[in-house]
Amino acid sequence: MGRAVTMCKITAAKYEEAKPFVNLVGGSYKANFDKKYAELTALRNKAIEENKTVYYESEADVNDVPKPDAQNFVNLTSVQEQLMGNEMDGKLRHLVPPQVRVM
């Protein structure tokens, strides 16, 4: 649980860093961001409280927490595969001219 508390604190710090940019974007993006940030804050506070009362684990050092693997979050497909793929032969085929496909 100590590791989870540390991860929540790191995530909250990243949200704080992103807040000025989100305030510039505004609109529904800001509303969704604020909702997710409130959920994170509630989860962080709950984890801290449970760690103090139930688990009694020490919090992990920030440098000891492993970074998420980028392969888990990004679908690495090339643009060429998308242009030449079967998806373009279907109903969206007219959006990519044959001259572009040849490139």
PDB file as gemmi writes it, atoms N, CA and C in Angstrom:
CRYST1    1.000    1.000    1.000  90.00  90.00  90.00 P 1                      
ATOM      1  N   MET A   1       0.831  -1.189   0.000  1.00  0.00           N  
ATOM      2  CA  MET A   1       0.000   0.000   0.000  1.00  0.00           C  
ATOM      3  C   MET A   1       0.878   1.258   0.000  1.00  0.00           C  
ATOM      4  N   GLY A   2       2.053   1.170   0.612  1.00  0.00           N  
ATOM      5  CA  GLY A   2       2.957   2.314   0.617  1.00  0.00           C  
ATOM      6  C   GLY A   2       3.369   2.715  -0.794  1.00  0.00           C  
ATOM      7  N   ARG A   3       3.545   1.708  -1.634  1.00  0.00           N  
ATOM      8  CA  ARG A   3       3.900   1.977  -3.037  1.00  0.00           C  
ATOM      9  C   ARG A   3       2.739   2.665  -3.765  1.00  0.00           C  
ATOM     10  N   ALA A   4       1.518   2.221  -3.471  1.00  0.00           N  
ATOM     11  CA  ALA A   4       0.337   2.824  -4.092  1.00  0.00           C  
ATOM     12  C   ALA A   4       0.175   4.283  -3.666  1.00  0.00           C  
ATOM     13  N   VAL A   5       0.457   4.575  -2.414  1.00  0.00           N  
ATOM     14  CA  VAL A   5       0.376   5.957  -1.930  1.00  0.00           C  
ATOM     15  C   VAL A   5       1.379   6.826  -2.682  1.00  0.00           C  
ATOM     16  N   THR A   6       2.587   6.309  -2.850  1.00  0.00           N  
ATOM     17  CA  THR A   6       3.611   7.062  -3.575  1.00  0.00           C  
ATOM     18  C   THR A   6       3.188   7.295  -5.021  1.00  0.00           C  
ATOM     19  N   MET A   7       2.632   6.274  -5.662  1.00  0.00           N  
ATOM     20  CA  MET A   7       2.186   6.427  -7.046  1.00  0.00           C  
ATOM     21  C   MET A   7       1.061   7.459  -7.151  1.00  0.00           C  
ATOM     22  N   CYS A   8       0.152   7.476  -6.189  1.00  0.00           N  
ATOM     23  CA  CYS A   8      -0.923   8.473  -6.184  1.00  0.00           C  
ATOM     24  C   CYS A   8      -0.352   9.880  -6.020  1.00  0.00           C  
ATOM     25  N   LYS A   9       0.639  10.016  -5.162  1.00  0.00           N  
ATOM     26  CA  LYS A   9       1.249  11.333  -4.962  1.00  0.00           C  
ATOM     27  C   LYS A   9       1.979  11.804  -6.218  1.00  0.00           C  
ATOM     28  N   ILE A  10       2.662  10.893  -6.902  1.00  0.00           N  
ATOM     29  CA  ILE A  10       3.354  11.249  -8.143  1.00  0.00           C  
ATOM     30  C   ILE A  10       2.338  11.681  -9.200  1.00  0.00           C  
ATOM     31  N   THR A  11       1.249  10.930  -9.306  1.00  0.00           N  
ATOM     32  CA  THR A  11       0.213  11.250 -10.286  1.00  0.00           C  
ATOM     33  C   THR A  11      -0.425  12.600  -9.980  1.00  0.00           C  
ATOM     34  N   ALA A  12      -0.681  12.871  -8.715  1.00  0.00           N  
ATOM     35  CA  ALA A  12      -1.262  14.168  -8.336  1.00  0.00           C  
ATOM     36  C   ALA A  12      -0.313  15.306  -8.678  1.00  0.00           C  
ATOM     37  N   ALA A  13       0.978  15.089  -8.506  1.00  0.00           N  
ATOM     38  CA  ALA A  13       1.955  16.123  -8.859  1.00  0.00           C  
ATOM     39  C   ALA A  13       1.955  16.376 -10.365  1.00  0.00           C  
ATOM     40  N   LYS A  14       1.814  15.319 -11.164  1.00  0.00           N  
ATOM     41  CA  LYS A  14       1.756  15.478 -12.626  1.00  0.00           C  
ATOM     42  C   LYS A  14       0.486  16.217 -13.037  1.00  0.00           C  
ATOM     43  N   TYR A  15      -0.601  15.931 -12.355  1.00  0.00           N  
ATOM     44  CA  TYR A  15      -1.845  16.663 -12.625  1.00  0.00           C  
ATOM     45  C   TYR A  15      -1.663  18.149 -12.311  1.00  0.00           C  
ATOM     46  N   GLU A  16      -0.991  18.440 -11.206  1.00  0.00           N  
ATOM     47  CA  GLU A  16      -0.738  19.839 -10.841  1.00  0.00           C  
ATOM     48  C   GLU A  16       0.098  20.542 -11.903  1.00  0.00           C  
ATOM     49  N   GLU A  17       1.080  19.828 -12.473  1.00  0.00           N  
ATOM     50  CA  GLU A  17       1.904  20.407 -13.541  1.00  0.00           C  
ATOM     51  C   GLU A  17       1.071  20.705 -14.785  1.00  0.00           C  
ATOM     52  N   ALA A  18       0.094  19.866 -15.060  1.00  0.00           N  
ATOM     53  CA  ALA A  18      -0.713  20.020 -16.269  1.00  0.00           C  
ATOM     54  C   ALA A  18      -1.839  21.037 -16.113  1.00  0.00           C  
ATOM     55  N   LYS A  19      -2.163  21.408 -14.888  1.00  0.00           N  
ATOM     56  CA  LYS A  19      -3.308  22.285 -14.627  1.00  0.00           C  
ATOM     57  C   LYS A  19      -3.266  23.613 -15.395  1.00  0.00           C  
ATOM     58  N   PRO A  20      -2.128  24.330 -15.468  1.00  0.00           N  
ATOM     59  CA  PRO A  20      -2.128  25.593 -16.219  1.00  0.00           C  
ATOM     60  C   PRO A  20      -2.489  25.427 -17.694  1.00  0.00           C  
ATOM     61  N   PHE A  21      -2.047  24.319 -18.296  1.00  0.00           N  
ATOM     62  CA  PHE A  21      -2.354  24.074 -19.702  1.00  0.00           C  
ATOM     63  C   PHE A  21      -3.828  23.742 -19.888  1.00  0.00           C  
ATOM     64  N   VAL A  22      -4.380  22.987 -18.970  1.00  0.00           N  
ATOM     65  CA  VAL A  22      -5.792  22.618 -19.045  1.00  0.00           C  
ATOM     66  C   VAL A  22      -6.667  23.852 -18.864  1.00  0.00           C  
ATOM     67  N   ASN A  23      -6.250  24.760 -17.987  1.00  0.00           N  
ATOM     68  CA  ASN A  23      -7.017  25.988 -17.789  1.00  0.00           C  
ATOM     69  C   ASN A  23      -7.053  26.824 -19.062  1.00  0.00           C  
ATOM     70  N   LEU A  24      -5.986  26.767 -19.863  1.00  0.00           N  
ATOM     71  CA  LEU A  24      -5.980  27.495 -21.135  1.00  0.00           C  
ATOM     72  C   LEU A  24      -6.917  26.857 -22.152  1.00  0.00           C  
ATOM     73  N   VAL A  25      -6.994  25.531 -22.149  1.00  0.00           N  
ATOM     74  CA  VAL A  25      -7.860  24.832 -23.106  1.00  0.00           C  
ATOM     75  C   VAL A  25      -9.321  25.048 -22.750  1.00  0.00           C  
ATOM     76  N   GLY A  26      -9.640  24.846 -21.462  1.00  0.00           N  
ATOM     77  CA  GLY A  26     -11.000  25.092 -20.997  1.00  0.00           C  
ATOM     78  C   GLY A  26     -12.026  24.119 -21.549  1.00  0.00           C  
ATOM     79  N   GLY A  27     -13.278  24.507 -21.476  1.00  0.00           N  
ATOM     80  CA  GLY A  27     -14.379  23.728 -22.033  1.00  0.00           C  
ATOM     81  C   GLY A  27     -14.584  22.387 -21.367  1.00  0.00           C  
ATOM     82  N   SER A  28     -15.053  21.435 -22.171  1.00  0.00           N  
ATOM     83  CA  SER A  28     -15.353  20.099 -21.646  1.00  0.00           C  
ATOM     84  C   SER A  28     -14.077  19.361 -21.245  1.00  0.00           C  
ATOM     85  N   TYR A  29     -12.956  19.702 -21.889  1.00  0.00           N  
ATOM     86  CA  TYR A  29     -11.683  19.072 -21.523  1.00  0.00           C  
ATOM     87  C   TYR A  29     -11.327  19.421 -20.082  1.00  0.00           C  
ATOM     88  N   LYS A  30     -11.499  20.691 -19.726  1.00  0.00           N  
ATOM     89  CA  LYS A  30     -11.199  21.131 -18.362  1.00  0.00           C  
ATOM     90  C   LYS A  30     -12.166  20.494 -17.366  1.00  0.00           C  
ATOM     91  N   ALA A  31     -13.430  20.391 -17.735  1.00  0.00           N  
ATOM     92  CA  ALA A  31     -14.415  19.778 -16.839  1.00  0.00           C  
ATOM     93  C   ALA A  31     -14.068  18.309 -16.577  1.00  0.00           C  
ATOM     94  N   ASN A  32     -13.675  17.584 -17.626  1.00  0.00           N  
ATOM     95  CA  ASN A  32     -13.288  16.187 -17.460  1.00  0.00           C  
ATOM     96  C   ASN A  32     -12.010  16.080 -16.638  1.00  0.00           C  
ATOM     97  N   PHE A  33     -11.053  16.961 -16.896  1.00  0.00           N  
ATOM     98  CA  PHE A  33      -9.800  16.971 -16.136  1.00  0.00           C  
ATOM     99  C   PHE A  33     -10.072  17.210 -14.654  1.00  0.00           C  
ATOM    100  N   ASP A  34     -10.908  18.191 -14.360  1.00  0.00           N  
ATOM    101  CA  ASP A  34     -11.232  18.498 -12.960  1.00  0.00           C  
ATOM    102  C   ASP A  34     -11.919  17.322 -12.276  1.00  0.00           C  
ATOM    103  N   LYS A  35     -12.784  16.629 -13.018  1.00  0.00           N  
ATOM    104  CA  LYS A  35     -13.468  15.462 -12.464  1.00  0.00           C  
ATOM    105  C   LYS A  35     -12.453  14.361 -12.136  1.00  0.00           C  
ATOM    106  N   LYS A  36     -11.555  14.084 -13.071  1.00  0.00           N  
ATOM    107  CA  LYS A  36     -10.542  13.041 -12.852  1.00  0.00           C  
ATOM    108  C   LYS A  36      -9.579  13.435 -11.736  1.00  0.00           C  
ATOM    109  N   TYR A  37      -9.251  14.713 -11.654  1.00  0.00           N  
ATOM    110  CA  TYR A  37      -8.361  15.176 -10.594  1.00  0.00           C  
ATOM    111  C   TYR A  37      -9.027  15.034  -9.224  1.00  0.00           C  
ATOM    112  N   ALA A  38     -10.314  15.322  -9.148  1.00  0.00           N  
ATOM    113  CA  ALA A  38     -11.045  15.158  -7.888  1.00  0.00           C  
ATOM    114  C   ALA A  38     -11.099  13.681  -7.481  1.00  0.00           C  
ATOM    115  N   GLU A  39     -11.310  12.799  -8.458  1.00  0.00           N  
ATOM    116  CA  GLU A  39     -11.310  11.364  -8.174  1.00  0.00           C  
ATOM    117  C   GLU A  39      -9.939  10.906  -7.681  1.00  0.00           C  
ATOM    118  N   LEU A  40      -8.887  11.402  -8.315  1.00  0.00           N  
ATOM    119  CA  LEU A  40      -7.528  11.055  -7.903  1.00  0.00           C  
ATOM    120  C   LEU A  40      -7.234  11.546  -6.491  1.00  0.00           C  
ATOM    121  N   THR A  41      -7.652  12.765  -6.197  1.00  0.00           N  
ATOM    122  CA  THR A  41      -7.426  13.327  -4.873  1.00  0.00           C  
ATOM    123  C   THR A  41      -8.148  12.510  -3.802  1.00  0.00           C  
ATOM    124  N   ALA A  42      -9.381  12.109  -4.088  1.00  0.00           N  
ATOM    125  CA  ALA A  42     -10.132  11.284  -3.135  1.00  0.00           C  
ATOM    126  C   ALA A  42      -9.456   9.929  -2.944  1.00  0.00           C  
ATOM    127  N   LEU A  43      -9.000   9.333  -4.036  1.00  0.00           N  
ATOM    128  CA  LEU A  43      -8.322   8.040  -3.954  1.00  0.00           C  
ATOM    129  C   LEU A  43      -7.004   8.158  -3.191  1.00  0.00           C  
ATOM    130  N   ARG A  44      -6.262   9.227  -3.449  1.00  0.00           N  
ATOM    131  CA  ARG A  44      -4.997   9.452  -2.747  1.00  0.00           C  
ATOM    132  C   ARG A  44      -5.222   9.605  -1.247  1.00  0.00           C  
ATOM    133  N   ASN A  45      -6.206  10.412  -0.870  1.00  0.00           N  
ATOM    134  CA  ASN A  45      -6.507  10.620   0.550  1.00  0.00           C  
ATOM    135  C   ASN A  45      -6.968   9.325   1.220  1.00  0.00           C  
ATOM    136  N   LYS A  46      -7.767   8.532   0.503  1.00  0.00           N  
ATOM    137  CA  LYS A  46      -8.225   7.250   1.041  1.00  0.00           C  
ATOM    138  C   LYS A  46      -7.049   6.300   1.228  1.00  0.00           C  
ATOM    139  N   ALA A  47      -6.139   6.267   0.243  1.00  0.00           N  
ATOM    140  CA  ALA A  47      -4.973   5.386   0.333  1.00  0.00           C  
ATOM    141  C   ALA A  47      -4.069   5.798   1.490  1.00  0.00           C  
ATOM    142  N   ILE A  48      -3.875   7.091   1.670  1.00  0.00           N  
ATOM    143  CA  ILE A  48      -3.038   7.576   2.779  1.00  0.00           C  
ATOM    144  C   ILE A  48      -3.662   7.178   4.115  1.00  0.00           C  
ATOM    145  N   GLU A  49      -4.968   7.372   4.234  1.00  0.00           N  
ATOM    146  CA  GLU A  49      -5.651   7.050   5.489  1.00  0.00           C  
ATOM    147  C   GLU A  49      -5.624   5.548   5.780  1.00  0.00           C  
ATOM    148  N   GLU A  50      -5.882   4.739   4.750  1.00  0.00           N  
ATOM    149  CA  GLU A  50      -5.849   3.282   4.948  1.00  0.00           C  
ATOM    150  C   GLU A  50      -4.440   2.798   5.269  1.00  0.00           C  
ATOM    151  N   ASN A  51      -3.458   3.428   4.666  1.00  0.00           N  
ATOM    152  CA  ASN A  51      -2.080   3.024   4.948  1.00  0.00           C  
ATOM    153  C   ASN A  51      -1.708   3.339   6.397  1.00  0.00           C  
ATOM    154  N   LYS A  52      -2.240   4.424   6.921  1.00  0.00           N  
ATOM    155  CA  LYS A  52      -1.957   4.794   8.319  1.00  0.00           C  
ATOM    156  C   LYS A  52      -2.694   3.907   9.312  1.00  0.00           C  
ATOM    157  N   THR A  53      -3.911   3.464   8.951  1.00  0.00           N  
ATOM    158  CA  THR A  53      -4.733   2.748   9.921  1.00  0.00           C  
ATOM    159  C   THR A  53      -4.779   1.235   9.720  1.00  0.00           C  
ATOM    160  N   VAL A  54      -4.557   0.748   8.489  1.00  0.00           N  
ATOM    161  CA  VAL A  54      -4.725  -0.680   8.222  1.00  0.00           C  
ATOM    162  C   VAL A  54      -3.406  -1.362   7.877  1.00  0.00           C  
ATOM    163  N   TYR A  55      -2.672  -0.794   6.927  1.00  0.00           N  
ATOM    164  CA  TYR A  55      -1.520  -1.494   6.366  1.00  0.00           C  
ATOM    165  C   TYR A  55      -0.196  -1.180   7.066  1.00  0.00           C  
ATOM    166  N   TYR A  56      -0.029  -0.001   7.541  1.00  0.00           N  
ATOM    167  CA  TYR A  56       1.173   0.427   8.268  1.00  0.00           C  
ATOM    168  C   TYR A  56       2.461   0.242   7.453  1.00  0.00           C  
ATOM    169  N   GLU A  57       2.390   0.432   6.153  1.00  0.00           N  
ATOM    170  CA  GLU A  57       3.577   0.307   5.307  1.00  0.00           C  
ATOM    171  C   GLU A  57       4.226   1.673   5.130  1.00  0.00           C  
ATOM    172  N   SER A  58       5.537   1.665   5.011  1.00  0.00           N  
ATOM    173  CA  SER A  58       6.210   2.930   4.739  1.00  0.00           C  
ATOM    174  C   SER A  58       6.065   3.250   3.255  1.00  0.00           C  
ATOM    175  N   GLU A  59       6.019   4.537   2.962  1.00  0.00           N  
ATOM    176  CA  GLU A  59       5.874   4.946   1.574  1.00  0.00           C  
ATOM    177  C   GLU A  59       7.178   4.701   0.831  1.00  0.00           C  
ATOM    178  N   ALA A  60       7.052   4.282  -0.410  1.00  0.00           N  
ATOM    179  CA  ALA A  60       8.218   3.999  -1.232  1.00  0.00           C  
ATOM    180  C   ALA A  60       8.877   5.304  -1.672  1.00  0.00           C  
ATOM    181  N   ASP A  61      10.163   5.242  -1.930  1.00  0.00           N  
ATOM    182  CA  ASP A  61      10.884   6.387  -2.459  1.00  0.00           C  
ATOM    183  C   ASP A  61      10.439   6.620  -3.902  1.00  0.00           C  
ATOM    184  N   VAL A  62      10.364   7.861  -4.299  1.00  0.00           N  
ATOM    185  CA  VAL A  62       9.903   8.204  -5.649  1.00  0.00           C  
ATOM    186  C   VAL A  62      10.779   7.545  -6.710  1.00  0.00           C  
ATOM    187  N   ASN A  63      12.069   7.460  -6.460  1.00  0.00           N  
ATOM    188  CA  ASN A  63      12.988   6.870  -7.435  1.00  0.00           C  
ATOM    189  C   ASN A  63      12.879   5.348  -7.507  1.00  0.00           C  
ATOM    190  N   ASP A  64      12.299   4.712  -6.481  1.00  0.00           N  
ATOM    191  CA  ASP A  64      12.148   3.263  -6.460  1.00  0.00           C  
ATOM    192  C   ASP A  64      10.900   2.776  -7.178  1.00  0.00           C  
ATOM    193  N   VAL A  65       9.959   3.666  -7.430  1.00  0.00           N  
ATOM    194  CA  VAL A  65       8.723   3.285  -8.106  1.00  0.00           C  
ATOM    195  C   VAL A  65       9.016   3.151  -9.600  1.00  0.00           C  
ATOM    196  N   PRO A  66       8.718   1.983 -10.195  1.00  0.00           N  
ATOM    197  CA  PRO A  66       9.022   1.800 -11.618  1.00  0.00           C  
ATOM    198  C   PRO A  66       8.139   2.684 -12.503  1.00  0.00           C  
ATOM    199  N   LYS A  67       8.723   3.162 -13.577  1.00  0.00           N  
ATOM    200  CA  LYS A  67       7.988   3.969 -14.548  1.00  0.00           C  
ATOM    201  C   LYS A  67       7.086   3.049 -15.376  1.00  0.00           C  
ATOM    202  N   PRO A  68       5.919   3.525 -15.787  1.00  0.00           N  
ATOM    203  CA  PRO A  68       5.050   2.708 -16.645  1.00  0.00           C  
ATOM    204  C   PRO A  68       5.721   2.443 -17.994  1.00  0.00           C  
ATOM    205  N   ASP A  69       5.481   1.280 -18.529  1.00  0.00           N  
ATOM    206  CA  ASP A  69       6.042   0.904 -19.820  1.00  0.00           C  
ATOM    207  C   ASP A  69       5.247   1.595 -20.921  1.00  0.00           C  
ATOM    208  N   ALA A  70       5.925   2.334 -21.765  1.00  0.00           N  
ATOM    209  CA  ALA A  70       5.254   3.086 -22.832  1.00  0.00           C  
ATOM    210  C   ALA A  70       4.541   2.162 -23.808  1.00  0.00           C  
ATOM    211  N   GLN A  71       5.002   0.954 -23.973  1.00  0.00           N  
ATOM    212  CA  GLN A  71       4.363   0.015 -24.887  1.00  0.00           C  
ATOM    213  C   GLN A  71       2.936  -0.313 -24.446  1.00  0.00           C  
ATOM    214  N   ASN A  72       2.630  -0.152 -23.175  1.00  0.00           N  
ATOM    215  CA  ASN A  72       1.298  -0.451 -22.686  1.00  0.00           C  
ATOM    216  C   ASN A  72       0.289   0.628 -23.042  1.00  0.00           C  
ATOM    217  N   PHE A  73       0.761   1.804 -23.414  1.00  0.00           N  
ATOM    218  CA  PHE A  73      -0.145   2.924 -23.631  1.00  0.00           C  
ATOM    219  C   PHE A  73      -0.236   3.380 -25.085  1.00  0.00           C  
ATOM    220  N   VAL A  74       0.722   3.022 -25.910  1.00  0.00           N  
ATOM    221  CA  VAL A  74       0.770   3.543 -27.268  1.00  0.00           C  
ATOM    222  C   VAL A  74       0.675   2.391 -28.264  1.00  0.00           C  
ATOM    223  N   ASN A  75      -0.200   2.538 -29.227  1.00  0.00           N  
ATOM    224  CA  ASN A  75      -0.299   1.562 -30.297  1.00  0.00           C  
ATOM    225  C   ASN A  75       0.610   2.033 -31.424  1.00  0.00           C  
ATOM    226  N   LEU A  76       1.733   1.357 -31.599  1.00  0.00           N  
ATOM    227  CA  LEU A  76       2.730   1.789 -32.573  1.00  0.00           C  
ATOM    228  C   LEU A  76       2.440   1.180 -33.941  1.00  0.00           C  
ATOM    229  N   THR A  77       1.665   1.891 -34.744  1.00  0.00           N  
ATOM    230  CA  THR A  77       1.422   1.482 -36.121  1.00  0.00           C  
ATOM    231  C   THR A  77       1.874   2.605 -37.019  1.00  0.00           C  
ATOM    232  N   SER A  78       2.491   2.239 -38.125  1.00  0.00           N  
ATOM    233  CA  SER A  78       2.996   3.275 -39.022  1.00  0.00           C  
ATOM    234  C   SER A  78       1.862   3.838 -39.866  1.00  0.00           C  
ATOM    235  N   VAL A  79       2.067   5.026 -40.351  1.00  0.00           N  
ATOM    236  CA  VAL A  79       1.073   5.669 -41.208  1.00  0.00           C  
ATOM    237  C   VAL A  79       0.942   4.897 -42.504  1.00  0.00           C  
ATOM    238  N   GLN A  80       2.051   4.369 -42.998  1.00  0.00           N  
ATOM    239  CA  GLN A  80       2.020   3.598 -44.238  1.00  0.00           C  
ATOM    240  C   GLN A  80       1.105   2.378 -44.095  1.00  0.00           C  
ATOM    241  N   GLU A  81       1.174   1.699 -42.955  1.00  0.00           N  
ATOM    242  CA  GLU A  81       0.300   0.542 -42.725  1.00  0.00           C  
ATOM    243  C   GLU A  81      -1.165   0.956 -42.730  1.00  0.00           C  
ATOM    244  N   GLN A  82      -1.453   2.109 -42.163  1.00  0.00           N  
ATOM    245  CA  GLN A  82      -2.829   2.576 -42.124  1.00  0.00           C  
ATOM    246  C   GLN A  82      -3.323   2.946 -43.517  1.00  0.00           C  
ATOM    247  N   LEU A  83      -2.455   3.579 -44.306  1.00  0.00           N  
ATOM    248  CA  LEU A  83      -2.859   3.968 -45.658  1.00  0.00           C  
ATOM    249  C   LEU A  83      -3.058   2.761 -46.562  1.00  0.00           C  
ATOM    250  N   MET A  84      -2.207   1.769 -46.400  1.00  0.00           N  
ATOM    251  CA  MET A  84      -2.259   0.612 -47.277  1.00  0.00           C  
ATOM    252  C   MET A  84      -3.128  -0.512 -46.704  1.00  0.00           C  
ATOM    253  N   GLY A  85      -3.624  -0.335 -45.502  1.00  0.00           N  
ATOM    254  CA  GLY A  85      -4.390  -1.382 -44.836  1.00  0.00           C  
ATOM    255  C   GLY A  85      -5.751  -1.621 -45.452  1.00  0.00           C  
ATOM    256  N   ASN A  86      -6.392  -2.644 -44.988  1.00  0.00           N  
ATOM    257  CA  ASN A  86      -7.704  -3.031 -45.506  1.00  0.00           C  
ATOM    258  C   ASN A  86      -8.799  -2.053 -45.108  1.00  0.00           C  
ATOM    259  N   GLU A  87      -8.549  -1.263 -44.052  1.00  0.00           N  
ATOM    260  CA  GLU A  87      -9.589  -0.326 -43.627  1.00  0.00           C  
ATOM    261  C   GLU A  87      -9.925   0.667 -44.738  1.00  0.00           C  
ATOM    262  N   MET A  88      -8.921   0.995 -45.553  1.00  0.00           N  
ATOM    263  CA  MET A  88      -9.141   1.977 -46.612  1.00  0.00           C  
ATOM    264  C   MET A  88      -9.909   1.391 -47.785  1.00  0.00           C  
ATOM    265  N   ASP A  89      -9.993   0.083 -47.875  1.00  0.00           N  
ATOM    266  CA  ASP A  89     -10.735  -0.528 -48.976  1.00  0.00           C  
ATOM    267  C   ASP A  89     -12.231  -0.562 -48.682  1.00  0.00           C  
ATOM    268  N   GLY A  90     -12.609  -0.210 -47.480  1.00  0.00           N  
ATOM    269  CA  GLY A  90     -14.011  -0.238 -47.098  1.00  0.00           C  
ATOM    270  C   GLY A  90     -14.714   1.068 -47.406  1.00  0.00           C  
ATOM    271  N   LYS A  91     -15.577   1.464 -46.515  1.00  0.00           N  
ATOM    272  CA  LYS A  91     -16.421   2.628 -46.754  1.00  0.00           C  
ATOM    273  C   LYS A  91     -15.664   3.952 -46.720  1.00  0.00           C  
ATOM    274  N   LEU A  92     -14.447   4.005 -46.144  1.00  0.00           N  
ATOM    275  CA  LEU A  92     -13.681   5.249 -46.096  1.00  0.00           C  
ATOM    276  C   LEU A  92     -12.638   5.341 -47.209  1.00  0.00           C  
ATOM    277  N   ARG A  93     -12.693   4.465 -48.179  1.00  0.00           N  
ATOM    278  CA  ARG A  93     -11.687   4.398 -49.241  1.00  0.00           C  
ATOM    279  C   ARG A  93     -11.603   5.681 -50.054  1.00  0.00           C  
ATOM    280  N   HIS A  94     -12.708   6.356 -50.227  1.00  0.00           N  
ATOM    281  CA  HIS A  94     -12.742   7.556 -51.061  1.00  0.00           C  
ATOM    282  C   HIS A  94     -12.004   8.740 -50.419  1.00  0.00           C  
ATOM    283  N   LEU A  95     -11.670   8.660 -49.138  1.00  0.00           N  
ATOM    284  CA  LEU A  95     -10.994   9.761 -48.472  1.00  0.00           C  
ATOM    285  C   LEU A  95      -9.511   9.858 -48.817  1.00  0.00           C  
ATOM    286  N   VAL A  96      -8.909   8.742 -49.231  1.00  0.00           N  
ATOM    287  CA  VAL A  96      -7.492   8.728 -49.592  1.00  0.00           C  
ATOM    288  C   VAL A  96      -7.385   8.470 -51.083  1.00  0.00           C  
ATOM    289  N   PRO A  97      -6.966   9.478 -51.839  1.00  0.00           N  
ATOM    290  CA  PRO A  97      -6.858   9.296 -53.281  1.00  0.00           C  
ATOM    291  C   PRO A  97      -5.801   8.244 -53.647  1.00  0.00           C  
ATOM    292  N   PRO A  98      -5.975   7.587 -54.772  1.00  0.00           N  
ATOM    293  CA  PRO A  98      -4.988   6.561 -55.187  1.00  0.00           C  
ATOM    294  C   PRO A  98      -3.568   7.127 -55.332  1.00  0.00           C  
ATOM    295  N   GLN A  99      -3.439   8.410 -55.696  1.00  0.00           N  
ATOM    296  CA  GLN A  99      -2.112   8.999 -55.842  1.00  0.00           C  
ATOM    297  C   GLN A  99      -1.390   9.054 -54.492  1.00  0.00           C  
ATOM    298  N   VAL A 100      -2.121   9.279 -53.441  1.00  0.00           N  
ATOM    299  CA  VAL A 100      -1.510   9.328 -52.119  1.00  0.00           C  
ATOM    300  C   VAL A 100      -1.115   7.927 -51.670  1.00  0.00           C  
ATOM    301  N   ARG A 101      -1.905   6.938 -52.002  1.00  0.00           N  
ATOM    302  CA  ARG A 101      -1.590   5.566 -51.622  1.00  0.00           C  
ATOM    303  C   ARG A 101      -0.303   5.094 -52.279  1.00  0.00           C  
ATOM    304  N   VAL A 102      -0.043   5.553 -53.475  1.00  0.00           N  
ATOM    305  CA  VAL A 102       1.151   5.135 -54.215  1.00  0.00           C  
ATOM    306  C   VAL A 102       2.410   5.718 -53.604  1.00  0.00           C  
ATOM    307  N   MET A 103       2.332   6.855 -52.967  1.00  0.00           N  
ATOM    308  CA  MET A 103       3.518   7.532 -52.421  1.00  0.00           C  
ATOM    309  C   MET A 103       4.298   6.678 -51.509  1.00  0.00           C  
TER     310      MET A 103                                                      
END                                                                             
